[in-house]
Amino acid sequence: MPSVIVVGGGVAGLTVAHELVERGFEVQVFDTRTAWGGKARSQPVAGTGTNGRRDLPASTASASTHASTATSST
């Protein structure tokens, strides 16, 4: 099975990884953050929610590299 490395776990990286897995590739996704999603990902900012609303989202960076491997189940 051919293998591919995707650098970036944002929307584009995860989309291409999914498409490649669907086509039979073994895919490894690498990102500097510990959570997937890139700029589309959000995290709550404590104390910003009022009147029963949830806290506002914020983006945070991590210095570590996070990797995941996926293969097609077909």
PDB file of N, H, CA, C and O in Angstrom:
ATOM      1  N   MET A   1       0.849  -1.177   0.000  1.00  0.00           N
ATOM      2  CA  MET A   1       0.000   0.000   0.000  1.00  0.00           C
ATOM      3  C   MET A   1       0.898   1.244   0.000  1.00  0.00           C
ATOM      4  O   MET A   1       1.820   1.333   0.811  1.00  0.00           O
ATOM      5  N   PRO A   2       0.644   2.200  -0.894  1.00  0.00           N
ATOM      6  CA  PRO A   2       1.429   3.443  -0.895  1.00  0.00           C
ATOM      7  C   PRO A   2       1.136   4.266   0.349  1.00  0.00           C
ATOM      8  O   PRO A   2       0.032   4.214   0.892  1.00  0.00           O
ATOM      9  N   SER A   3       2.134   5.028   0.801  1.00  0.00           N
ATOM     10  H   SER A   3       3.031   5.070   0.361  1.00  0.00           H
ATOM     11  CA  SER A   3       1.939   5.852   1.986  1.00  0.00           C
ATOM     12  C   SER A   3       2.252   7.310   1.683  1.00  0.00           C
ATOM     13  O   SER A   3       3.068   7.625   0.817  1.00  0.00           O
ATOM     14  N   VAL A   4       1.573   8.201   2.430  1.00  0.00           N
ATOM     15  H   VAL A   4       0.910   7.945   3.133  1.00  0.00           H
ATOM     16  CA  VAL A   4       1.693   9.639   2.228  1.00  0.00           C
ATOM     17  C   VAL A   4       1.767  10.312   3.591  1.00  0.00           C
ATOM     18  O   VAL A   4       1.124   9.869   4.543  1.00  0.00           O
ATOM     19  N   ILE A   5       2.548  11.379   3.685  1.00  0.00           N
ATOM     20  H   ILE A   5       3.070  11.739   2.912  1.00  0.00           H
ATOM     21  CA  ILE A   5       2.584  12.222   4.875  1.00  0.00           C
ATOM     22  C   ILE A   5       1.891  13.536   4.529  1.00  0.00           C
ATOM     23  O   ILE A   5       2.209  14.166   3.520  1.00  0.00           O
ATOM     24  N   VAL A   6       0.949  13.943   5.363  1.00  0.00           N
ATOM     25  H   VAL A   6       0.690  13.431   6.183  1.00  0.00           H
ATOM     26  CA  VAL A   6       0.264  15.229   5.203  1.00  0.00           C
ATOM     27  C   VAL A   6       0.735  16.128   6.347  1.00  0.00           C
ATOM     28  O   VAL A   6       0.633  15.761   7.517  1.00  0.00           O
ATOM     29  N   VAL A   7       1.245  17.298   6.000  1.00  0.00           N
ATOM     30  H   VAL A   7       1.328  17.597   5.049  1.00  0.00           H
ATOM     31  CA  VAL A   7       1.710  18.251   7.004  1.00  0.00           C
ATOM     32  C   VAL A   7       0.610  19.286   7.211  1.00  0.00           C
ATOM     33  O   VAL A   7       0.316  20.083   6.320  1.00  0.00           O
ATOM     34  N   GLY A   8       0.009  19.263   8.395  1.00  0.00           N
ATOM     35  H   GLY A   8       0.248  18.615   9.119  1.00  0.00           H
ATOM     36  CA  GLY A   8      -1.057  20.198   8.729  1.00  0.00           C
ATOM     37  C   GLY A   8      -2.361  19.475   8.962  1.00  0.00           C
ATOM     38  O   GLY A   8      -2.867  18.783   8.078  1.00  0.00           O
ATOM     39  N   GLY A   9      -2.905  19.636  10.156  1.00  0.00           N
ATOM     40  H   GLY A   9      -2.495  20.198  10.874  1.00  0.00           H
ATOM     41  CA  GLY A   9      -4.157  18.993  10.520  1.00  0.00           C
ATOM     42  C   GLY A   9      -5.339  19.924  10.493  1.00  0.00           C
ATOM     43  O   GLY A   9      -6.313  19.720  11.218  1.00  0.00           O
ATOM     44  N   GLY A  10      -5.265  20.952   9.659  1.00  0.00           N
ATOM     45  H   GLY A  10      -4.474  21.118   9.070  1.00  0.00           H
ATOM     46  CA  GLY A  10      -6.393  21.860   9.482  1.00  0.00           C
ATOM     47  C   GLY A  10      -7.412  21.262   8.529  1.00  0.00           C
ATOM     48  O   GLY A  10      -7.328  20.083   8.185  1.00  0.00           O
ATOM     49  N   VAL A  11      -8.358  22.055   8.106  1.00  0.00           N
ATOM     50  H   VAL A  11      -8.426  23.013   8.385  1.00  0.00           H
ATOM     51  CA  VAL A  11      -9.430  21.581   7.230  1.00  0.00           C
ATOM     52  C   VAL A  11      -8.871  20.996   5.943  1.00  0.00           C
ATOM     53  O   VAL A  11      -9.290  19.915   5.529  1.00  0.00           O
ATOM     54  N   ALA A  12      -7.939  21.682   5.304  1.00  0.00           N
ATOM     55  H   ALA A  12      -7.599  22.560   5.640  1.00  0.00           H
ATOM     56  CA  ALA A  12      -7.381  21.193   4.034  1.00  0.00           C
ATOM     57  C   ALA A  12      -6.584  19.909   4.238  1.00  0.00           C
ATOM     58  O   ALA A  12      -6.733  18.962   3.466  1.00  0.00           O
ATOM     59  N   GLY A  13      -5.740  19.866   5.268  1.00  0.00           N
ATOM     60  H   GLY A  13      -5.619  20.635   5.895  1.00  0.00           H
ATOM     61  CA  GLY A  13      -4.939  18.676   5.517  1.00  0.00           C
ATOM     62  C   GLY A  13      -5.789  17.464   5.843  1.00  0.00           C
ATOM     63  O   GLY A  13      -5.525  16.370   5.344  1.00  0.00           O
ATOM     64  N   LEU A  14      -6.803  17.643   6.672  1.00  0.00           N
ATOM     65  H   LEU A  14      -7.018  18.531   7.077  1.00  0.00           H
ATOM     66  CA  LEU A  14      -7.679  16.539   7.026  1.00  0.00           C
ATOM     67  C   LEU A  14      -8.525  16.095   5.836  1.00  0.00           C
ATOM     68  O   LEU A  14      -8.819  14.908   5.691  1.00  0.00           O
ATOM     69  N   THR A  15      -8.914  17.038   4.987  1.00  0.00           N
ATOM     70  H   THR A  15      -8.675  18.002   5.105  1.00  0.00           H
ATOM     71  CA  THR A  15      -9.688  16.690   3.795  1.00  0.00           C
ATOM     72  C   THR A  15      -8.859  15.858   2.839  1.00  0.00           C
ATOM     73  O   THR A  15      -9.328  14.831   2.348  1.00  0.00           O
ATOM     74  N   VAL A  16      -7.630  16.284   2.564  1.00  0.00           N
ATOM     75  H   VAL A  16      -7.249  17.118   2.962  1.00  0.00           H
ATOM     76  CA  VAL A  16      -6.783  15.518   1.649  1.00  0.00           C
ATOM     77  C   VAL A  16      -6.441  14.165   2.251  1.00  0.00           C
ATOM     78  O   VAL A  16      -6.378  13.172   1.526  1.00  0.00           O
ATOM     79  N   ALA A  17      -6.219  14.100   3.564  1.00  0.00           N
ATOM     80  H   ALA A  17      -6.271  14.906   4.153  1.00  0.00           H
ATOM     81  CA  ALA A  17      -5.938  12.819   4.213  1.00  0.00           C
ATOM     82  C   ALA A  17      -7.119  11.866   4.052  1.00  0.00           C
ATOM     83  O   ALA A  17      -6.935  10.689   3.742  1.00  0.00           O
ATOM     84  N   HIS A  18      -8.314  12.370   4.260  1.00  0.00           N
ATOM     85  H   HIS A  18      -8.464  13.326   4.512  1.00  0.00           H
ATOM     86  CA  HIS A  18      -9.516  11.548   4.094  1.00  0.00           C
ATOM     87  C   HIS A  18      -9.643  11.037   2.664  1.00  0.00           C
ATOM     88  O   HIS A  18      -9.909   9.854   2.447  1.00  0.00           O
ATOM     89  N   GLU A  19      -9.456  11.913   1.698  1.00  0.00           N
ATOM     90  H   GLU A  19      -9.240  12.873   1.873  1.00  0.00           H
ATOM     91  CA  GLU A  19      -9.566  11.516   0.294  1.00  0.00           C
ATOM     92  C   GLU A  19      -8.524  10.457  -0.069  1.00  0.00           C
ATOM     93  O   GLU A  19      -8.828   9.515  -0.802  1.00  0.00           O
ATOM     94  N   LEU A  20      -7.304  10.607   0.436  1.00  0.00           N
ATOM     95  H   LEU A  20      -7.057  11.372   1.031  1.00  0.00           H
ATOM     96  CA  LEU A  20      -6.248   9.637   0.140  1.00  0.00           C
ATOM     97  C   LEU A  20      -6.537   8.282   0.776  1.00  0.00           C
ATOM     98  O   LEU A  20      -6.306   7.246   0.153  1.00  0.00           O
ATOM     99  N   VAL A  21      -7.042   8.280   2.013  1.00  0.00           N
ATOM    100  H   VAL A  21      -7.231   9.122   2.519  1.00  0.00           H
ATOM    101  CA  VAL A  21      -7.412   7.022   2.667  1.00  0.00           C
ATOM    102  C   VAL A  21      -8.514   6.328   1.877  1.00  0.00           C
ATOM    103  O   VAL A  21      -8.482   5.111   1.696  1.00  0.00           O
ATOM    104  N   GLU A  22      -9.483   7.100   1.408  1.00  0.00           N
ATOM    105  H   GLU A  22      -9.508   8.089   1.555  1.00  0.00           H
ATOM    106  CA  GLU A  22     -10.574   6.525   0.601  1.00  0.00           C
ATOM    107  C   GLU A  22     -10.049   5.884  -0.686  1.00  0.00           C
ATOM    108  O   GLU A  22     -10.687   4.985  -1.234  1.00  0.00           O
ATOM    109  N   ARG A  23      -8.905   6.336  -1.165  1.00  0.00           N
ATOM    110  H   ARG A  23      -8.387   7.066  -0.721  1.00  0.00           H
ATOM    111  CA  ARG A  23      -8.309   5.805  -2.398  1.00  0.00           C
ATOM    112  C   ARG A  23      -7.253   4.737  -2.121  1.00  0.00           C
ATOM    113  O   ARG A  23      -6.543   4.310  -3.032  1.00  0.00           O
ATOM    114  N   GLY A  24      -7.151   4.305  -0.852  1.00  0.00           N
ATOM    115  H   GLY A  24      -7.727   4.652  -0.113  1.00  0.00           H
ATOM    116  CA  GLY A  24      -6.289   3.186  -0.534  1.00  0.00           C
ATOM    117  C   GLY A  24      -4.887   3.509  -0.053  1.00  0.00           C
ATOM    118  O   GLY A  24      -4.055   2.609   0.062  1.00  0.00           O
ATOM    119  N   PHE A  25      -4.606   4.778   0.231  1.00  0.00           N
ATOM    120  H   PHE A  25      -5.282   5.510   0.137  1.00  0.00           H
ATOM    121  CA  PHE A  25      -3.289   5.170   0.732  1.00  0.00           C
ATOM    122  C   PHE A  25      -3.231   5.024   2.245  1.00  0.00           C
ATOM    123  O   PHE A  25      -4.246   5.172   2.926  1.00  0.00           O
ATOM    124  N   GLU A  26      -2.051   4.734   2.769  1.00  0.00           N
ATOM    125  H   GLU A  26      -1.227   4.613   2.216  1.00  0.00           H
ATOM    126  CA  GLU A  26      -1.805   4.844   4.202  1.00  0.00           C
ATOM    127  C   GLU A  26      -1.369   6.288   4.428  1.00  0.00           C
ATOM    128  O   GLU A  26      -0.455   6.768   3.757  1.00  0.00           O
ATOM    129  N   VAL A  27      -2.007   6.980   5.359  1.00  0.00           N
ATOM    130  H   VAL A  27      -2.749   6.590   5.904  1.00  0.00           H
ATOM    131  CA  VAL A  27      -1.773   8.418   5.538  1.00  0.00           C
ATOM    132  C   VAL A  27      -1.340   8.707   6.972  1.00  0.00           C
ATOM    133  O   VAL A  27      -1.931   8.200   7.925  1.00  0.00           O
ATOM    134  N   GLN A  28      -0.307   9.523   7.112  1.00  0.00           N
ATOM    135  H   GLN A  28       0.174   9.935   6.338  1.00  0.00           H
ATOM    136  CA  GLN A  28       0.094  10.057   8.411  1.00  0.00           C
ATOM    137  C   GLN A  28      -0.085  11.569   8.352  1.00  0.00           C
ATOM    138  O   GLN A  28       0.384  12.223   7.421  1.00  0.00           O
ATOM    139  N   VAL A  29      -0.771  12.123   9.362  1.00  0.00           N
ATOM    140  H   VAL A  29      -1.152  11.592  10.119  1.00  0.00           H
ATOM    141  CA  VAL A  29      -1.011  13.558   9.436  1.00  0.00           C
ATOM    142  C   VAL A  29      -0.191  14.113  10.593  1.00  0.00           C
ATOM    143  O   VAL A  29      -0.266  13.606  11.712  1.00  0.00           O
ATOM    144  N   PHE A  30       0.594  15.156  10.323  1.00  0.00           N
ATOM    145  H   PHE A  30       0.656  15.567   9.413  1.00  0.00           H
ATOM    146  CA  PHE A  30       1.415  15.803  11.343  1.00  0.00           C
ATOM    147  C   PHE A  30       0.964  17.250  11.526  1.00  0.00           C
ATOM    148  O   PHE A  30       0.711  17.961  10.553  1.00  0.00           O
ATOM    149  N   ASP A  31       0.868  17.668  12.770  1.00  0.00           N
ATOM    150  H   ASP A  31       1.073  17.090  13.560  1.00  0.00           H
ATOM    151  CA  ASP A  31       0.494  19.043  13.078  1.00  0.00           C
ATOM    152  C   ASP A  31       1.201  19.460  14.355  1.00  0.00           C
ATOM    153  O   ASP A  31       1.517  18.614  15.191  1.00  0.00           O
ATOM    154  N   THR A  32       1.454  20.749  14.517  1.00  0.00           N
ATOM    155  H   THR A  32       1.197  21.436  13.838  1.00  0.00           H
ATOM    156  CA  THR A  32       2.128  21.241  15.721  1.00  0.00           C
ATOM    157  C   THR A  32       1.185  21.340  16.911  1.00  0.00           C
ATOM    158  O   THR A  32       1.635  21.455  18.051  1.00  0.00           O
ATOM    159  N   ARG A  33      -0.109  21.297  16.657  1.00  0.00           N
ATOM    160  H   ARG A  33      -0.474  21.204  15.731  1.00  0.00           H
ATOM    161  CA  ARG A  33      -1.088  21.382  17.747  1.00  0.00           C
ATOM    162  C   ARG A  33      -1.512  19.985  18.180  1.00  0.00           C
ATOM    163  O   ARG A  33      -1.388  19.026  17.418  1.00  0.00           O
ATOM    164  N   THR A  34      -2.007  19.876  19.395  1.00  0.00           N
ATOM    165  H   THR A  34      -2.108  20.655  20.014  1.00  0.00           H
ATOM    166  CA  THR A  34      -2.485  18.587  19.885  1.00  0.00           C
ATOM    167  C   THR A  34      -3.937  18.320  19.518  1.00  0.00           C
ATOM    168  O   THR A  34      -4.421  17.204  19.707  1.00  0.00           O
ATOM    169  N   ALA A  35      -4.636  19.313  19.001  1.00  0.00           N
ATOM    170  H   ALA A  35      -4.243  20.220  18.848  1.00  0.00           H
ATOM    171  CA  ALA A  35      -6.022  19.149  18.566  1.00  0.00           C
ATOM    172  C   ALA A  35      -6.111  19.436  17.073  1.00  0.00           C
ATOM    173  O   ALA A  35      -5.447  20.341  16.566  1.00  0.00           O
ATOM    174  N   TRP A  36      -6.934  18.662  16.375  1.00  0.00           N
ATOM    175  H   TRP A  36      -7.473  17.927  16.787  1.00  0.00           H
ATOM    176  CA  TRP A  36      -7.088  18.838  14.926  1.00  0.00           C
ATOM    177  C   TRP A  36      -8.007  20.004  14.619  1.00  0.00           C
ATOM    178  O   TRP A  36      -8.807  20.404  15.464  1.00  0.00           O
ATOM    179  N   GLY A  37      -7.899  20.556  13.411  1.00  0.00           N
ATOM    180  H   GLY A  37      -7.248  20.230  12.725  1.00  0.00           H
ATOM    181  CA  GLY A  37      -8.835  21.573  12.943  1.00  0.00           C
ATOM    182  C   GLY A  37      -8.212  22.874  12.493  1.00  0.00           C
ATOM    183  O   GLY A  37      -8.874  23.656  11.811  1.00  0.00           O
ATOM    184  N   GLY A  38      -6.960  23.140  12.847  1.00  0.00           N
ATOM    185  H   GLY A  38      -6.423  22.504  13.401  1.00  0.00           H
ATOM    186  CA  GLY A  38      -6.320  24.383  12.420  1.00  0.00           C
ATOM    187  C   GLY A  38      -7.081  25.598  12.885  1.00  0.00           C
ATOM    188  O   GLY A  38      -7.491  25.672  14.043  1.00  0.00           O
ATOM    189  N   LYS A  39      -7.277  26.558  11.992  1.00  0.00           N
ATOM    190  H   LYS A  39      -6.944  26.498  11.051  1.00  0.00           H
ATOM    191  CA  LYS A  39      -7.979  27.792  12.352  1.00  0.00           C
ATOM    192  C   LYS A  39      -9.477  27.574  12.548  1.00  0.00           C
ATOM    193  O   LYS A  39     -10.158  28.427  13.117  1.00  0.00           O
ATOM    194  N   ALA A  40      -9.991  26.444  12.083  1.00  0.00           N
ATOM    195  H   ALA A  40      -9.438  25.751  11.620  1.00  0.00           H
ATOM    196  CA  ALA A  40     -11.412  26.147  12.261  1.00  0.00           C
ATOM    197  C   ALA A  40     -11.700  25.587  13.653  1.00  0.00           C
ATOM    198  O   ALA A  40     -12.860  25.431  14.036  1.00  0.00           O
ATOM    199  N   ARG A  41     -10.652  25.290  14.400  1.00  0.00           N
ATOM    200  H   ARG A  41      -9.710  25.417  14.088  1.00  0.00           H
ATOM    201  CA  ARG A  41     -10.786  24.750  15.754  1.00  0.00           C
ATOM    202  C   ARG A  41     -10.956  25.889  16.738  1.00  0.00           C
ATOM    203  O   ARG A  41     -10.412  26.975  16.538  1.00  0.00           O
ATOM    204  N   SER A  42     -11.701  25.650  17.787  1.00  0.00           N
ATOM    205  H   SER A  42     -12.143  24.768  17.950  1.00  0.00           H
ATOM    206  CA  SER A  42     -11.847  26.686  18.804  1.00  0.00           C
ATOM    207  C   SER A  42     -11.750  26.077  20.196  1.00  0.00           C
ATOM    208  O   SER A  42     -11.946  24.877  20.392  1.00  0.00           O
ATOM    209  N   GLN A  43     -11.449  26.922  21.129  1.00  0.00           N
ATOM    210  H   GLN A  43     -11.290  27.896  20.969  1.00  0.00           H
ATOM    211  CA  GLN A  43     -11.326  26.552  22.526  1.00  0.00           C
ATOM    212  C   GLN A  43     -11.966  27.651  23.350  1.00  0.00           C
ATOM    213  O   GLN A  43     -11.836  28.826  23.006  1.00  0.00           O
ATOM    214  N   PRO A  44     -12.651  27.307  24.422  1.00  0.00           N
ATOM    215  CA  PRO A  44     -13.308  28.359  25.205  1.00  0.00           C
ATOM    216  C   PRO A  44     -12.316  29.239  25.969  1.00  0.00           C
ATOM    217  O   PRO A  44     -11.248  28.790  26.385  1.00  0.00           O
ATOM    218  N   VAL A  45     -12.704  30.509  26.138  1.00  0.00           N
ATOM    219  H   VAL A  45     -13.571  30.874  25.799  1.00  0.00           H
ATOM    220  CA  VAL A  45     -11.933  31.450  26.963  1.00  0.00           C
ATOM    221  C   VAL A  45     -12.733  31.612  28.246  1.00  0.00           C
ATOM    222  O   VAL A  45     -13.830  32.169  28.250  1.00  0.00           O
ATOM    223  N   ALA A  46     -12.160  31.112  29.333  1.00  0.00           N
ATOM    224  H   ALA A  46     -11.268  30.659  29.330  1.00  0.00           H
ATOM    225  CA  ALA A  46     -12.881  31.109  30.612  1.00  0.00           C
ATOM    226  C   ALA A  46     -13.325  32.506  31.025  1.00  0.00           C
ATOM    227  O   ALA A  46     -12.571  33.473  30.925  1.00  0.00           O
ATOM    228  N   GLY A  47     -14.571  32.587  31.493  1.00  0.00           N
ATOM    229  H   GLY A  47     -15.185  31.801  31.574  1.00  0.00           H
ATOM    230  CA  GLY A  47     -15.077  33.841  32.040  1.00  0.00           C
ATOM    231  C   GLY A  47     -15.678  34.806  31.034  1.00  0.00           C
ATOM    232  O   GLY A  47     -16.061  35.911  31.419  1.00  0.00           O
ATOM    233  N   THR A  48     -15.780  34.437  29.746  1.00  0.00           N
ATOM    234  H   THR A  48     -15.469  33.539  29.433  1.00  0.00           H
ATOM    235  CA  THR A  48     -16.309  35.366  28.755  1.00  0.00           C
ATOM    236  C   THR A  48     -17.801  35.168  28.488  1.00  0.00           C
ATOM    237  O   THR A  48     -18.441  36.031  27.887  1.00  0.00           O
ATOM    238  N   GLY A  49     -18.356  34.045  28.928  1.00  0.00           N
ATOM    239  H   GLY A  49     -17.837  33.344  29.416  1.00  0.00           H
ATOM    240  CA  GLY A  49     -19.783  33.802  28.732  1.00  0.00           C
ATOM    241  C   GLY A  49     -20.606  34.550  29.771  1.00  0.00           C
ATOM    242  O   GLY A  49     -20.231  34.598  30.943  1.00  0.00           O
ATOM    243  N   THR A  50     -21.723  35.132  29.353  1.00  0.00           N
ATOM    244  H   THR A  50     -22.028  35.093  28.401  1.00  0.00           H
ATOM    245  CA  THR A  50     -22.603  35.852  30.278  1.00  0.00           C
ATOM    246  C   THR A  50     -24.041  35.418  30.047  1.00  0.00           C
ATOM    247  O   THR A  50     -24.389  34.947  28.964  1.00  0.00           O
ATOM    248  N   ASN A  51     -24.869  35.577  31.059  1.00  0.00           N
ATOM    249  H   ASN A  51     -24.587  35.960  31.938  1.00  0.00           H
ATOM    250  CA  ASN A  51     -26.311  35.283  30.967  1.00  0.00           C
ATOM    251  C   ASN A  51     -26.590  33.880  30.431  1.00  0.00           C
ATOM    252  O   ASN A  51     -27.483  33.694  29.604  1.00  0.00           O
ATOM    253  N   GLY A  52     -25.821  32.891  30.905  1.00  0.00           N
ATOM    254  H   GLY A  52     -25.096  33.042  31.577  1.00  0.00           H
ATOM    255  CA  GLY A  52     -26.042  31.507  30.495  1.00  0.00           C
ATOM    256  C   GLY A  52     -25.411  31.116  29.171  1.00  0.00           C
ATOM    257  O   GLY A  52     -25.544  29.971  28.738  1.00  0.00           O
ATOM    258  N   ARG A  53     -24.724  32.049  28.520  1.00  0.00           N
ATOM    259  H   ARG A  53     -24.615  32.979  28.871  1.00  0.00           H
ATOM    260  CA  ARG A  53     -24.076  31.734  27.238  1.00  0.00           C
ATOM    261  C   ARG A  53     -22.733  31.052  27.501  1.00  0.00           C
ATOM    262  O   ARG A  53     -22.106  31.248  28.542  1.00  0.00           O
ATOM    263  N   ARG A  54     -22.320  30.257  26.537  1.00  0.00           N
ATOM    264  H   ARG A  54     -22.830  30.098  25.691  1.00  0.00           H
ATOM    265  CA  ARG A  54     -21.016  29.603  26.641  1.00  0.00           C
ATOM    266  C   ARG A  54     -19.900  30.621  26.452  1.00  0.00           C
ATOM    267  O   ARG A  54     -20.105  31.682  25.862  1.00  0.00           O
ATOM    268  N   ASP A  55     -18.707  30.282  26.964  1.00  0.00           N
ATOM    269  H   ASP A  55     -18.540  29.420  27.443  1.00  0.00           H
ATOM    270  CA  ASP A  55     -17.545  31.159  26.803  1.00  0.00           C
ATOM    271  C   ASP A  55     -17.166  31.296  25.330  1.00  0.00           C
ATOM    272  O   ASP A  55     -17.412  30.391  24.533  1.00  0.00           O
ATOM    273  N   LEU A  56     -16.565  32.436  24.974  1.00  0.00           N
ATOM    274  H   LEU A  56     -16.365  33.171  25.621  1.00  0.00           H
ATOM    275  CA  LEU A  56     -16.105  32.675  23.609  1.00  0.00           C
ATOM    276  C   LEU A  56     -14.916  31.788  23.275  1.00  0.00           C
ATOM    277  O   LEU A  56     -14.143  31.430  24.164  1.00  0.00           O
ATOM    278  N   PRO A  57     -14.757  31.425  21.987  1.00  0.00           N
ATOM    279  CA  PRO A  57     -13.616  30.592  21.601  1.00  0.00           C
ATOM    280  C   PRO A  57     -12.342  31.420  21.425  1.00  0.00           C
ATOM    281  O   PRO A  57     -12.394  32.624  21.174  1.00  0.00           O
ATOM    282  N   ALA A  58     -11.211  30.752  21.562  1.00  0.00           N
ATOM    283  H   ALA A  58     -11.169  29.774  21.766  1.00  0.00           H
ATOM    284  CA  ALA A  58      -9.898  31.355  21.306  1.00  0.00           C
ATOM    285  C   ALA A  58      -8.991  30.286  20.719  1.00  0.00           C
ATOM    286  O   ALA A  58      -9.240  29.093  20.891  1.00  0.00           O
ATOM    287  N   SER A  59      -7.961  30.703  20.042  1.00  0.00           N
ATOM    288  H   SER A  59      -7.759  31.672  19.903  1.00  0.00           H
ATOM    289  CA  SER A  59      -7.003  29.773  19.460  1.00  0.00           C
ATOM    290  C   SER A  59      -5.751  29.759  20.319  1.00  0.00           C
ATOM    291  O   SER A  59      -5.295  30.806  20.778  1.00  0.00           O
ATOM    292  N   THR A  60      -5.190  28.562  20.538  1.00  0.00           N
ATOM    293  H   THR A  60      -5.561  27.711  20.165  1.00  0.00           H
ATOM    294  CA  THR A  60      -3.934  28.437  21.271  1.00  0.00           C
ATOM    295  C   THR A  60      -2.977  27.585  20.473  1.00  0.00           C
ATOM    296  O   THR A  60      -3.405  26.700  19.734  1.00  0.00           O
ATOM    297  N   ALA A  61      -1.683  27.838  20.609  1.00  0.00           N
ATOM    298  H   ALA A  61      -1.335  28.558  21.210  1.00  0.00           H
ATOM    299  CA  ALA A  61      -0.662  27.078  19.888  1.00  0.00           C
ATOM    300  C   ALA A  61       0.086  26.178  20.847  1.00  0.00           C
ATOM    301  O   ALA A  61       0.178  26.449  22.044  1.00  0.00           O
ATOM    302  N   SER A  62       0.616  25.108  20.299  1.00  0.00           N
ATOM    303  H   SER A  62       0.542  24.887  19.326  1.00  0.00           H
ATOM    304  CA  SER A  62       1.416  24.179  21.080  1.00  0.00           C
ATOM    305  C   SER A  62       2.728  23.942  20.362  1.00  0.00           C
ATOM    306  O   SER A  62       2.760  23.910  19.132  1.00  0.00           O
ATOM    307  N   ALA A  63       3.802  23.776  21.099  1.00  0.00           N
ATOM    308  H   ALA A  63       3.776  23.802  22.098  1.00  0.00           H
ATOM    309  CA  ALA A  63       5.117  23.578  20.488  1.00  0.00           C
ATOM    310  C   ALA A  63       5.362  22.133  20.098  1.00  0.00           C
ATOM    311  O   ALA A  63       6.316  21.851  19.373  1.00  0.00           O
ATOM    312  N   SER A  64       4.533  21.212  20.555  1.00  0.00           N
ATOM    313  H   SER A  64       3.758  21.441  21.144  1.00  0.00           H
ATOM    314  CA  SER A  64       4.764  19.805  20.244  1.00  0.00           C
ATOM    315  C   SER A  64       4.196  19.436  18.875  1.00  0.00           C
ATOM    316  O   SER A  64       3.400  20.180  18.302  1.00  0.00           O
ATOM    317  N   THR A  65       4.606  18.297  18.366  1.00  0.00           N
ATOM    318  H   THR A  65       5.253  17.692  18.831  1.00  0.00           H
ATOM    319  CA  THR A  65       4.086  17.795  17.084  1.00  0.00           C
ATOM    320  C   THR A  65       3.182  16.619  17.366  1.00  0.00           C
ATOM    321  O   THR A  65       3.553  15.711  18.110  1.00  0.00           O
ATOM    322  N   HIS A  66       2.015  16.625  16.788  1.00  0.00           N
ATOM    323  H   HIS A  66       1.713  17.363  16.184  1.00  0.00           H
ATOM    324  CA  HIS A  66       1.027  15.585  16.991  1.00  0.00           C
ATOM    325  C   HIS A  66       0.866  14.845  15.677  1.00  0.00           C
ATOM    326  O   HIS A  66       0.766  15.479  14.627  1.00  0.00           O
ATOM    327  N   ALA A  67       0.840  13.527  15.708  1.00  0.00           N
ATOM    328  H   ALA A  67       0.921  13.012  16.561  1.00  0.00           H
ATOM    329  CA  ALA A  67       0.724  12.744  14.483  1.00  0.00           C
ATOM    330  C   ALA A  67      -0.367  11.705  14.627  1.00  0.00           C
ATOM    331  O   ALA A  67      -0.659  11.241  15.729  1.00  0.00           O
ATOM    332  N   SER A  68      -0.968  11.345  13.505  1.00  0.00           N
ATOM    333  H   SER A  68      -0.731  11.722  12.610  1.00  0.00           H
ATOM    334  CA  SER A  68      -1.961  10.295  13.476  1.00  0.00           C
ATOM    335  C   SER A  68      -1.795   9.509  12.185  1.00  0.00           C
ATOM    336  O   SER A  68      -1.437  10.074  11.151  1.00  0.00           O
ATOM    337  N   THR A  69      -2.052   8.216  12.242  1.00  0.00           N
ATOM    338  H   THR A  69      -2.343   7.757  13.081  1.00  0.00           H
ATOM    339  CA  THR A  69      -1.969   7.364  11.062  1.00  0.00           C
ATOM    340  C   THR A  69      -3.345   6.797  10.774  1.00  0.00           C
ATOM    341  O   THR A  69      -4.054   6.363  11.682  1.00  0.00           O
ATOM    342  N   ALA A  70      -3.714   6.804   9.508  1.00  0.00           N
ATOM    343  H   ALA A  70      -3.138   7.157   8.770  1.00  0.00           H
ATOM    344  CA  ALA A  70      -5.002   6.249   9.110  1.00  0.00           C
ATOM    345  C   ALA A  70      -4.822   5.360   7.889  1.00  0.00           C
ATOM    346  O   ALA A  70      -3.993   5.637   7.023  1.00  0.00           O
ATOM    347  N   THR A  71      -5.605   4.292   7.828  1.00  0.00           N
ATOM    348  H   THR A  71      -6.279   4.067   8.532  1.00  0.00           H
ATOM    349  CA  THR A  71      -5.598   3.429   6.656  1.00  0.00           C
ATOM    350  C   THR A  71      -7.030   3.122   6.275  1.00  0.00           C
ATOM    351  O   THR A  71      -7.934   3.182   7.108  1.00  0.00           O
ATOM    352  N   SER A  72      -7.226   2.799   5.034  1.00  0.00           N
ATOM    353  H   SER A  72      -6.492   2.750   4.357  1.00  0.00           H
ATOM    354  CA  SER A  72      -8.558   2.473   4.545  1.00  0.00           C
ATOM    355  C   SER A  72      -8.991   1.137   5.096  1.00  0.00           C
ATOM    356  O   SER A  72      -8.179   0.217   5.202  1.00  0.00           O
ATOM    357  N   SER A  73     -10.254   1.013   5.448  1.00  0.00           N
ATOM    358  H   SER A  73     -10.914   1.760   5.362  1.00  0.00           H
ATOM    359  CA  SER A  73     -10.774  -0.245   5.982  1.00  0.00           C
ATOM    360  C   SER A  73     -11.345  -1.124   4.887  1.00  0.00           C
ATOM    361  O   SER A  73     -11.915  -2.175   5.179  1.00  0.00           O
ATOM    362  N   THR A  74     -11.206  -0.719   3.634  1.00  0.00           N
ATOM    363  H   THR A  74     -10.743   0.135   3.397  1.00  0.00           H
ATOM    364  CA  THR A  74     -11.743  -1.516   2.536  1.00  0.00           C
ATOM    365  C   THR A  74     -10.706  -2.393   1.919  1.00  0.00           C
ATOM    366  O   THR A  74     -11.001  -3.129   0.978  1.00  0.00           O
TER     367      THR A  74
END
